[in-house]
Amino acid sequence: MRIAMALMLVCGVAGSTGAALAAAKASDPAPSGRPPERVYAVTCGYCHGHNVGPIILGRGIPAATVQAMVRGGRGAMPAFRPTEITNAELAALSRWIEKSKANPKEHGK
């Protein structure tokens, strides 16, 4: 499943990366590692906002909820290990998602 997801990311993220990066600016960048916009674009944005998973930007989802979902997974969403999204990246990502505005280019649930 992860291999298939990685292949889909490689093929599909090129078109969605710009939209995800433009959705919001990082107000809380990760102390080290990738900025939250990049983590979202390459890890989350392929499914969320593209008719696979629910739209999560602009919904004010609490950072603690985002962190629990990312680490624990739920339903079809896989859990992501600290080797895939570091703790610092996840902390920054969850704050970014909580504060984000809706991206009008995203569609779906």
A tleap script that builds the chain and sets N, CA, C and O, in Angstrom:
source leaprc.protein.ff14SB
mol = sequence {
  NMET ARG ILE ALA MET ALA LEU MET LEU VAL
  CYS GLY VAL ALA GLY SER THR GLY ALA ALA
  LEU ALA ALA ALA LYS ALA SER ASP PRO ALA
  PRO SER GLY ARG PRO PRO GLU ARG VAL TYR
  ALA VAL THR CYS GLY TYR CYS HIE GLY HIE
  ASN VAL GLY PRO ILE ILE LEU GLY ARG GLY
  ILE PRO ALA ALA THR VAL GLN ALA MET VAL
  ARG GLY GLY ARG GLY ALA MET PRO ALA PHE
  ARG PRO THR GLU ILE THR ASN ALA GLU LEU
  ALA ALA LEU SER ARG TRP ILE GLU LYS SER
  LYS ALA ASN PRO LYS GLU HIE GLY CLYS
}
set mol.1.N position { 0.828 -1.191 0.000 }
set mol.1.CA position { 0.000 0.000 0.000 }
set mol.1.C position { 0.874 1.258 0.000 }
set mol.1.O position { 0.611 2.203 -0.744 }
set mol.2.N position { 1.915 1.264 0.838 }
set mol.2.CA position { 2.778 2.445 0.910 }
set mol.2.C position { 3.518 2.664 -0.404 }
set mol.2.O position { 3.723 3.806 -0.816 }
set mol.3.N position { 3.920 1.583 -1.063 }
set mol.3.CA position { 4.605 1.721 -2.346 }
set mol.3.C position { 3.664 2.316 -3.375 }
set mol.3.O position { 4.051 3.213 -4.124 }
set mol.4.N position { 2.435 1.829 -3.422 }
set mol.4.CA position { 1.457 2.369 -4.361 }
set mol.4.C position { 1.185 3.830 -4.063 }
set mol.4.O position { 1.063 4.642 -4.979 }
set mol.5.N position { 1.087 4.171 -2.771 }
set mol.5.CA position { 0.842 5.557 -2.390 }
set mol.5.C position { 2.009 6.451 -2.808 }
set mol.5.O position { 1.807 7.568 -3.283 }
set mol.6.N position { 3.235 5.945 -2.624 }
set mol.6.CA position { 4.406 6.717 -3.019 }
set mol.6.C position { 4.424 6.951 -4.519 }
set mol.6.O position { 4.751 8.048 -4.972 }
set mol.7.N position { 4.079 5.937 -5.290 }
set mol.7.CA position { 4.026 6.105 -6.742 }
set mol.7.C position { 2.965 7.118 -7.138 }
set mol.7.O position { 3.185 7.936 -8.031 }
set mol.8.N position { 1.813 7.067 -6.476 }
set mol.8.CA position { 0.756 8.035 -6.784 }
set mol.8.C position { 1.197 9.440 -6.416 }
set mol.8.O position { 0.877 10.398 -7.120 }
set mol.9.N position { 1.938 9.569 -5.306 }
set mol.9.CA position { 2.443 10.877 -4.914 }
set mol.9.C position { 3.393 11.430 -5.966 }
set mol.9.O position { 3.296 12.595 -6.352 }
set mol.10.N position { 4.307 10.592 -6.424 }
set mol.10.CA position { 5.276 11.033 -7.423 }
set mol.10.C position { 4.561 11.509 -8.677 }
set mol.10.O position { 4.935 12.523 -9.265 }
set mol.11.N position { 3.537 10.777 -9.082 }
set mol.11.CA position { 2.823 11.124 -10.307 }
set mol.11.C position { 1.840 12.271 -10.117 }
set mol.11.O position { 1.670 13.095 -11.016 }
set mol.12.N position { 1.198 12.332 -8.965 }
set mol.12.CA position { 0.112 13.284 -8.801 }
set mol.12.C position { 0.434 14.547 -8.051 }
set mol.12.O position { -0.310 15.521 -8.161 }
set mol.13.N position { 1.498 14.576 -7.301 }
set mol.13.CA position { 1.762 15.726 -6.465 }
set mol.13.C position { 2.236 16.941 -7.243 }
set mol.13.O position { 2.066 18.067 -6.776 }
set mol.14.N position { 2.811 16.752 -8.385 }
set mol.14.CA position { 3.330 17.891 -9.147 }
set mol.14.C position { 2.251 18.928 -9.393 }
set mol.14.O position { 2.521 20.125 -9.289 }
set mol.15.N position { 1.050 18.509 -9.713 }
set mol.15.CA position { -0.016 19.459 -9.986 }
set mol.15.C position { -0.619 20.053 -8.745 }
set mol.15.O position { -1.136 21.169 -8.796 }
set mol.16.N position { -0.576 19.347 -7.617 }
set mol.16.CA position { -1.234 19.838 -6.416 }
set mol.16.C position { -0.284 20.570 -5.485 }
set mol.16.O position { -0.738 21.271 -4.581 }
set mol.17.N position { 1.001 20.432 -5.675 }
set mol.17.CA position { 1.958 21.040 -4.765 }
set mol.17.C position { 1.817 22.545 -4.724 }
set mol.17.O position { 1.790 23.129 -3.640 }
set mol.18.N position { 1.728 23.180 -5.857 }
set mol.18.CA position { 1.606 24.633 -5.901 }
set mol.18.C position { 0.359 25.121 -5.194 }
set mol.18.O position { 0.403 26.119 -4.475 }
set mol.19.N position { -0.749 24.431 -5.391 }
set mol.19.CA position { -2.003 24.822 -4.744 }
set mol.19.C position { -1.891 24.680 -3.236 }
set mol.19.O position { -2.333 25.559 -2.496 }
set mol.20.N position { -1.306 23.588 -2.774 }
set mol.20.CA position { -1.171 23.376 -1.339 }
set mol.20.C position { -0.221 24.407 -0.735 }
set mol.20.O position { -0.469 24.923 0.355 }
set mol.21.N position { 0.859 24.702 -1.440 }
set mol.21.CA position { 1.799 25.692 -0.931 }
set mol.21.C position { 1.184 27.079 -0.897 }
set mol.21.O position { 1.509 27.882 -0.022 }
set mol.22.N position { 0.308 27.364 -1.830 }
set mol.22.CA position { -0.332 28.671 -1.877 }
set mol.22.C position { -1.488 28.786 -0.899 }
set mol.22.O position { -1.968 29.891 -0.648 }
set mol.23.N position { -1.949 27.670 -0.340 }
set mol.23.CA position { -3.116 27.670 0.547 }
set mol.23.C position { -2.893 28.544 1.768 }
set mol.23.O position { -3.811 29.237 2.207 }
set mol.24.N position { -1.701 28.524 2.318 }
set mol.24.CA position { -1.394 29.341 3.493 }
set mol.24.C position { 0.112 29.431 3.636 }
set mol.24.O position { 0.845 28.576 3.138 }
set mol.25.N position { 0.562 30.452 4.306 }
set mol.25.CA position { 1.986 30.610 4.576 }
set mol.25.C position { 2.267 30.032 5.949 }
set mol.25.O position { 1.405 30.069 6.827 }
set mol.26.N position { 3.459 29.499 6.143 }
set mol.26.CA position { 3.808 28.907 7.439 }
set mol.26.C position { 4.004 30.000 8.461 }
set mol.26.O position { 4.861 30.870 8.303 }
set mol.27.N position { 3.212 29.951 9.505 }
set mol.27.CA position { 3.421 30.888 10.587 }
set mol.27.C position { 4.270 30.241 11.670 }
set mol.27.O position { 4.889 30.937 12.474 }
set mol.28.N position { 4.301 28.918 11.696 }
set mol.28.CA position { 5.067 28.178 12.680 }
set mol.28.C position { 5.921 27.128 11.975 }
set mol.28.O position { 5.576 25.946 12.003 }
set mol.29.N position { 7.018 27.522 11.349 }
set mol.29.CA position { 7.821 26.530 10.649 }
set mol.29.C position { 8.446 25.534 11.617 }
set mol.29.O position { 8.684 25.849 12.783 }
set mol.30.N position { 8.706 24.338 11.122 }
set mol.30.CA position { 9.358 23.317 11.936 }
set mol.30.C position { 10.760 23.795 12.285 }
set mol.30.O position { 11.435 24.379 11.437 }
set mol.31.N position { 11.217 23.558 13.523 }
set mol.31.CA position { 12.563 23.993 13.902 }
set mol.31.C position { 13.637 23.389 13.010 }
set mol.31.O position { 14.668 24.012 12.757 }
set mol.32.N position { 13.396 22.193 12.545 }
set mol.32.CA position { 14.303 21.568 11.595 }
set mol.32.C position { 13.466 20.665 10.710 }
set mol.32.O position { 12.385 20.227 11.103 }
set mol.33.N position { 13.946 20.397 9.561 }
set mol.33.CA position { 13.175 19.555 8.658 }
set mol.33.C position { 12.391 20.376 7.671 }
set mol.33.O position { 12.698 21.541 7.418 }
set mol.34.N position { 11.373 19.752 7.115 }
set mol.34.CA position { 10.579 20.376 6.056 }
set mol.34.C position { 9.536 21.338 6.628 }
set mol.34.O position { 8.991 21.090 7.703 }
set mol.35.N position { 9.257 22.427 5.920 }
set mol.35.CA position { 8.198 23.328 6.376 }
set mol.35.C position { 6.837 22.641 6.244 }
set mol.35.O position { 6.685 21.732 5.429 }
set mol.36.N position { 5.845 23.065 7.036 }
set mol.36.CA position { 4.550 22.386 7.033 }
set mol.36.C position { 3.859 22.365 5.674 }
set mol.36.O position { 3.176 21.393 5.351 }
set mol.37.N position { 4.021 23.407 4.880 }
set mol.37.CA position { 3.396 23.420 3.553 }
set mol.37.C position { 3.930 22.279 2.697 }
set mol.37.O position { 3.186 21.652 1.943 }
set mol.38.N position { 5.214 22.022 2.821 }
set mol.38.CA position { 5.845 20.953 2.034 }
set mol.38.C position { 5.386 19.579 2.526 }
set mol.38.O position { 5.078 18.700 1.721 }
set mol.39.N position { 5.341 19.397 3.843 }
set mol.39.CA position { 4.875 18.128 4.399 }
set mol.39.C position { 3.450 17.868 3.927 }
set mol.39.O position { 3.118 16.758 3.512 }
set mol.40.N position { 2.607 18.900 3.994 }
set mol.40.CA position { 1.220 18.743 3.545 }
set mol.40.C position { 1.175 18.382 2.057 }
set mol.40.O position { 0.451 17.472 1.654 }
set mol.41.N position { 1.942 19.092 1.260 }
set mol.41.CA position { 1.909 18.876 -0.188 }
set mol.41.C position { 2.339 17.470 -0.577 }
set mol.41.O position { 1.725 16.854 -1.448 }
set mol.42.N position { 3.383 16.960 0.055 }
set mol.42.CA position { 3.910 15.660 -0.373 }
set mol.42.C position { 3.360 14.477 0.418 }
set mol.42.O position { 3.499 13.333 -0.015 }
set mol.43.N position { 2.741 14.729 1.562 }
set mol.43.CA position { 2.267 13.619 2.382 }
set mol.43.C position { 0.749 13.611 2.544 }
set mol.43.O position { 0.135 12.545 2.496 }
set mol.44.N position { 0.148 14.754 2.730 }
set mol.44.CA position { -1.284 14.828 3.046 }
set mol.44.C position { -2.136 15.218 1.841 }
set mol.44.O position { -3.206 14.654 1.614 }
set mol.45.N position { -1.652 16.183 1.079 }
set mol.45.CA position { -2.444 16.813 0.037 }
set mol.45.C position { -2.879 15.920 -1.100 }
set mol.45.O position { -3.832 16.242 -1.810 }
set mol.46.N position { -2.194 14.798 -1.288 }
set mol.46.CA position { -2.603 13.920 -2.380 }
set mol.46.C position { -4.000 13.374 -2.137 }
set mol.46.O position { -4.801 13.278 -3.066 }
set mol.47.N position { -4.291 13.021 -0.909 }
set mol.47.CA position { -5.614 12.467 -0.585 }
set mol.47.C position { -6.578 13.551 -0.106 }
set mol.47.O position { -7.714 13.624 -0.574 }
set mol.48.N position { -6.129 14.384 0.818 }
set mol.48.CA position { -7.011 15.406 1.390 }
set mol.48.C position { -7.172 16.558 0.406 }
set mol.48.O position { -6.213 17.244 0.052 }
set mol.49.N position { -8.408 16.743 -0.021 }
set mol.49.CA position { -8.701 17.802 -0.983 }
set mol.49.C position { -8.738 17.327 -2.414 }
set mol.49.O position { -8.866 18.131 -3.338 }
set mol.50.N position { -8.626 16.012 -2.608 }
set mol.50.CA position { -8.644 15.469 -3.964 }
set mol.50.C position { -9.557 14.251 -4.064 }
set mol.50.O position { -9.220 13.262 -4.714 }
set mol.51.N position { -10.715 14.334 -3.414 }
set mol.51.CA position { -11.766 13.309 -3.475 }
set mol.51.C position { -11.362 11.954 -2.910 }
set mol.51.O position { -12.019 10.957 -3.209 }
set mol.52.N position { -10.317 11.882 -2.113 }
set mol.52.CA position { -9.945 10.615 -1.490 }
set mol.52.C position { -10.245 10.697 0.004 }
set mol.52.O position { -11.016 9.895 0.532 }
set mol.53.N position { -9.641 11.656 0.675 }
set mol.53.CA position { -9.895 11.892 2.093 }
set mol.53.C position { -10.638 13.201 2.251 }
set mol.53.O position { -10.769 13.958 1.289 }
set mol.54.N position { -11.125 13.477 3.445 }
set mol.54.CA position { -11.860 14.724 3.658 }
set mol.54.C position { -10.959 15.948 3.526 }
set mol.54.O position { -9.750 15.873 3.747 }
set mol.55.N position { -11.555 17.055 3.168 }
set mol.55.CA position { -10.840 18.326 3.142 }
set mol.55.C position { -10.523 18.683 4.592 }
set mol.55.O position { -11.403 18.635 5.452 }
set mol.56.N position { -9.276 19.037 4.864 }
set mol.56.CA position { -8.900 19.372 6.232 }
set mol.56.C position { -8.462 20.826 6.397 }
set mol.56.O position { -8.454 21.341 7.515 }
set mol.57.N position { -8.101 21.489 5.314 }
set mol.57.CA position { -7.694 22.895 5.415 }
set mol.57.C position { -8.922 23.774 5.613 }
set mol.57.O position { -9.959 23.563 4.984 }
set mol.58.N position { -8.794 24.751 6.485 }
set mol.58.CA position { -9.873 25.704 6.703 }
set mol.58.C position { -10.972 25.209 7.622 }
set mol.58.O position { -12.019 25.848 7.726 }
set mol.59.N position { -10.762 24.095 8.285 }
set mol.59.CA position { -11.804 23.540 9.154 }
set mol.59.C position { -11.513 23.748 10.631 }
set mol.59.O position { -12.328 23.372 11.474 }
set mol.60.N position { -10.378 24.334 10.961 }
set mol.60.CA position { -10.038 24.596 12.356 }
set mol.60.C position { -9.874 23.336 13.186 }
set mol.60.O position { -10.192 23.323 14.375 }
set mol.61.N position { -9.381 22.282 12.564 }
set mol.61.CA position { -9.184 21.027 13.287 }
set mol.61.C position { -8.080 21.245 14.329 }
set mol.61.O position { -6.984 21.686 13.985 }
set mol.62.N position { -8.364 20.937 15.599 }
set mol.62.CA position { -7.352 21.167 16.641 }
set mol.62.C position { -6.051 20.419 16.360 }
set mol.62.O position { -6.060 19.290 15.868 }
set mol.63.N position { -4.945 21.065 16.679 }
set mol.63.CA position { -3.628 20.483 16.430 }
set mol.63.C position { -3.490 19.108 17.086 }
set mol.63.O position { -2.900 18.203 16.496 }
set mol.64.N position { -4.021 18.941 18.286 }
set mol.64.CA position { -3.920 17.648 18.975 }
set mol.64.C position { -4.647 16.556 18.201 }
set mol.64.O position { -4.196 15.411 18.174 }
set mol.65.N position { -5.765 16.899 17.574 }
set mol.65.CA position { -6.517 15.928 16.772 }
set mol.65.C position { -5.714 15.536 15.541 }
set mol.65.O position { -5.643 14.357 15.193 }
set mol.66.N position { -5.113 16.508 14.886 }
set mol.66.CA position { -4.289 16.234 13.710 }
set mol.66.C position { -3.146 15.297 14.096 }
set mol.66.O position { -2.878 14.319 13.398 }
set mol.67.N position { -2.477 15.594 15.200 }
set mol.67.CA position { -1.351 14.770 15.632 }
set mol.67.C position { -1.793 13.342 15.929 }
set mol.67.O position { -1.112 12.391 15.545 }
set mol.68.N position { -2.921 13.184 16.604 }
set mol.68.CA position { -3.414 11.841 16.927 }
set mol.68.C position { -3.758 11.065 15.660 }
set mol.68.O position { -3.459 9.875 15.558 }
set mol.69.N position { -4.386 11.736 14.693 }
set mol.69.CA position { -4.749 11.067 13.443 }
set mol.69.C position { -3.521 10.673 12.638 }
set mol.69.O position { -3.472 9.583 12.067 }
set mol.70.N position { -2.533 11.552 12.592 }
set mol.70.CA position { -1.324 11.266 11.818 }
set mol.70.C position { -0.554 10.101 12.435 }
set mol.70.O position { -0.082 9.227 11.708 }
set mol.71.N position { -0.422 10.072 13.720 }
set mol.71.CA position { 0.336 9.001 14.375 }
set mol.71.C position { -0.457 7.703 14.471 }
set mol.71.O position { 0.124 6.622 14.375 }
set mol.72.N position { -1.775 7.788 14.660 }
set mol.72.CA position { -2.571 6.584 14.864 }
set mol.72.C position { -3.283 6.061 13.636 }
set mol.72.O position { -3.648 4.887 13.575 }
set mol.73.N position { -3.484 6.936 12.647 }
set mol.73.CA position { -4.265 6.547 11.481 }
set mol.73.C position { -5.723 6.337 11.852 }
set mol.73.O position { -6.087 6.391 13.027 }
set mol.74.N position { -6.551 6.100 10.852 }
set mol.74.CA position { -7.966 5.824 11.099 }
set mol.74.C position { -8.600 5.413 9.785 }
set mol.74.O position { -8.433 6.092 8.772 }
set mol.75.N position { -9.312 4.326 9.796 }
set mol.75.CA position { -9.953 3.850 8.574 }
set mol.75.C position { -8.919 3.627 7.485 }
set mol.75.O position { -7.950 2.893 7.675 }
set mol.76.N position { -9.133 4.269 6.338 }
set mol.76.CA position { -8.217 4.109 5.203 }
set mol.76.C position { -6.944 4.935 5.351 }
set mol.76.O position { -5.987 4.736 4.603 }
set mol.77.N position { -6.926 5.864 6.314 }
set mol.77.CA position { -5.731 6.689 6.494 }
set mol.77.C position { -4.679 5.904 7.263 }
set mol.77.O position { -4.948 5.405 8.356 }
set mol.78.N position { -3.483 5.794 6.695 }
set mol.78.CA position { -2.423 5.077 7.409 }
set mol.78.C position { -1.842 5.924 8.531 }
set mol.78.O position { -1.951 7.150 8.514 }
set mol.79.N position { -1.237 5.277 9.488 }
set mol.79.CA position { -0.468 5.967 10.527 }
set mol.79.C position { 0.902 6.298 9.938 }
set mol.79.O position { 1.466 5.508 9.181 }
set mol.80.N position { 1.424 7.455 10.286 }
set mol.80.CA position { 2.739 7.863 9.808 }
set mol.80.C position { 3.716 7.838 10.978 }
set mol.80.O position { 3.463 8.438 12.023 }
set mol.81.N position { 4.825 7.143 10.793 }
set mol.81.CA position { 5.853 7.002 11.818 }
set mol.81.C position { 6.725 8.255 11.879 }
set mol.81.O position { 6.762 9.038 10.930 }
set mol.82.N position { 7.433 8.442 13.010 }
set mol.82.CA position { 8.360 9.575 13.120 }
set mol.82.C position { 9.476 9.548 12.078 }
set mol.82.O position { 10.109 10.574 11.830 }
set mol.83.N position { 9.725 8.400 11.470 }
set mol.83.CA position { 10.716 8.348 10.394 }
set mol.83.C position { 10.153 8.907 9.096 }
set mol.83.O position { 10.911 9.221 8.178 }
set mol.84.N position { 8.825 9.035 9.007 }
set mol.84.CA position { 8.172 9.587 7.812 }
set mol.84.C position { 7.840 11.069 7.993 }
set mol.84.O position { 8.042 11.871 7.081 }
set mol.85.N position { 7.336 11.422 9.155 }
set mol.85.CA position { 7.067 12.810 9.544 }
set mol.85.C position { 7.643 12.950 10.949 }
set mol.85.O position { 7.141 12.337 11.892 }
set mol.86.N position { 8.685 13.747 11.090 }
set mol.86.CA position { 9.324 13.868 12.398 }
set mol.86.C position { 8.360 14.517 13.394 }
set mol.86.O position { 7.362 15.124 13.004 }
set mol.87.N position { 8.673 14.378 14.677 }
set mol.87.CA position { 7.834 15.007 15.700 }
set mol.87.C position { 7.789 16.524 15.537 }
set mol.87.O position { 6.738 17.139 15.711 }
set mol.88.N position { 8.936 17.128 15.201 }
set mol.88.CA position { 8.976 18.580 14.992 }
set mol.88.C position { 8.139 18.969 13.773 }
set mol.88.O position { 7.404 19.956 13.813 }
set mol.89.N position { 8.248 18.196 12.691 }
set mol.89.CA position { 7.444 18.471 11.491 }
set mol.89.C position { 5.960 18.318 11.800 }
set mol.89.O position { 5.147 19.126 11.349 }
set mol.90.N position { 5.601 17.290 12.564 }
set mol.90.CA position { 4.196 17.062 12.903 }
set mol.90.C position { 3.652 18.174 13.777 }
set mol.90.O position { 2.512 18.599 13.590 }
set mol.91.N position { 4.432 18.650 14.718 }
set mol.91.CA position { 3.980 19.760 15.568 }
set mol.91.C position { 3.702 21.002 14.721 }
set mol.91.O position { 2.675 21.659 14.891 }
set mol.92.N position { 4.621 21.317 13.813 }
set mol.92.CA position { 4.433 22.485 12.941 }
set mol.92.C position { 3.270 22.271 11.973 }
set mol.92.O position { 2.476 23.182 11.742 }
set mol.93.N position { 3.172 21.071 11.412 }
set mol.93.CA position { 2.099 20.749 10.475 }
set mol.93.C position { 0.740 20.863 11.151 }
set mol.93.O position { -0.185 21.446 10.587 }
set mol.94.N position { 0.612 20.317 12.342 }
set mol.94.CA position { -0.686 20.337 13.020 }
set mol.94.C position { -1.119 21.761 13.358 }
set mol.94.O position { -2.302 22.082 13.250 }
set mol.95.N position { -0.185 22.619 13.765 }
set mol.95.CA position { -0.530 24.035 14.024 }
set mol.95.C position { -0.917 24.731 12.724 }
set mol.95.O position { -1.852 25.532 12.695 }
set mol.96.N position { -0.192 24.420 11.648 }
set mol.96.CA position { -0.467 25.022 10.345 }
set mol.96.C position { -1.859 24.636 9.861 }
set mol.96.O position { -2.607 25.488 9.383 }
set mol.97.N position { -2.211 23.358 9.982 }
set mol.97.CA position { -3.535 22.897 9.559 }
set mol.97.C position { -4.618 23.546 10.409 }
set mol.97.O position { -5.645 23.974 9.884 }
set mol.98.N position { -4.395 23.622 11.720 }
set mol.98.CA position { -5.381 24.228 12.619 }
set mol.98.C position { -5.672 25.680 12.232 }
set mol.98.O position { -6.822 26.116 12.295 }
set mol.99.N position { -4.649 26.425 11.834 }
set mol.99.CA position { -4.788 27.850 11.513 }
set mol.99.C position { -5.071 28.117 10.033 }
set mol.99.O position { -5.319 29.263 9.657 }
set mol.100.N position { -5.039 27.092 9.196 }
set mol.100.CA position { -5.125 27.285 7.746 }
set mol.100.C position { -6.483 27.819 7.301 }
set mol.100.O position { -7.502 27.639 7.968 }
set mol.101.N position { -6.454 28.467 6.174 }
set mol.101.CA position { -7.672 28.883 5.489 }
set mol.101.C position { -8.011 27.832 4.447 }
set mol.101.O position { -7.139 27.092 3.991 }
set mol.102.N position { -9.273 27.773 4.075 }
set mol.102.CA position { -9.687 26.822 3.049 }
set mol.102.C position { -8.984 27.136 1.738 }
set mol.102.O position { -8.749 28.299 1.410 }
set mol.103.N position { -8.657 26.107 1.003 }
set mol.103.CA position { -8.052 26.256 -0.313 }
set mol.103.C position { -9.149 26.011 -1.346 }
set mol.103.O position { -9.638 24.886 -1.453 }
set mol.104.N position { -9.552 27.036 -2.115 }
set mol.104.CA position { -10.650 26.852 -3.065 }
set mol.104.C position { -10.331 25.857 -4.186 }
set mol.104.O position { -11.237 25.420 -4.897 }
set mol.105.N position { -9.069 25.499 -4.347 }
set mol.105.CA position { -8.708 24.526 -5.376 }
set mol.105.C position { -8.909 23.099 -4.901 }
set mol.105.O position { -8.913 22.174 -5.713 }
set mol.106.N position { -9.077 22.903 -3.598 }
set mol.106.CA position { -9.318 21.560 -3.087 }
set mol.106.C position { -10.793 21.218 -3.274 }
set mol.106.O position { -11.651 22.100 -3.267 }
set mol.107.N position { -11.071 19.949 -3.439 }
set mol.107.CA position { -12.450 19.493 -3.629 }
set mol.107.C position { -12.623 18.136 -2.986 }
set mol.107.O position { -11.656 17.407 -2.768 }
set mol.108.N position { -13.841 17.812 -2.691 }
set mol.108.CA position { -14.127 16.500 -2.113 }
set mol.108.C position { -15.040 16.592 -0.921 }
set mol.108.O position { -15.928 17.442 -0.852 }
set mol.109.N position { -14.809 15.710 0.006 }
set mol.109.CA position { -15.670 15.528 1.171 }
set mol.109.C position { -15.545 16.659 2.160 }
set mol.109.O position { -16.209 16.650 3.196 }
savepdb mol mol.pdb
quit
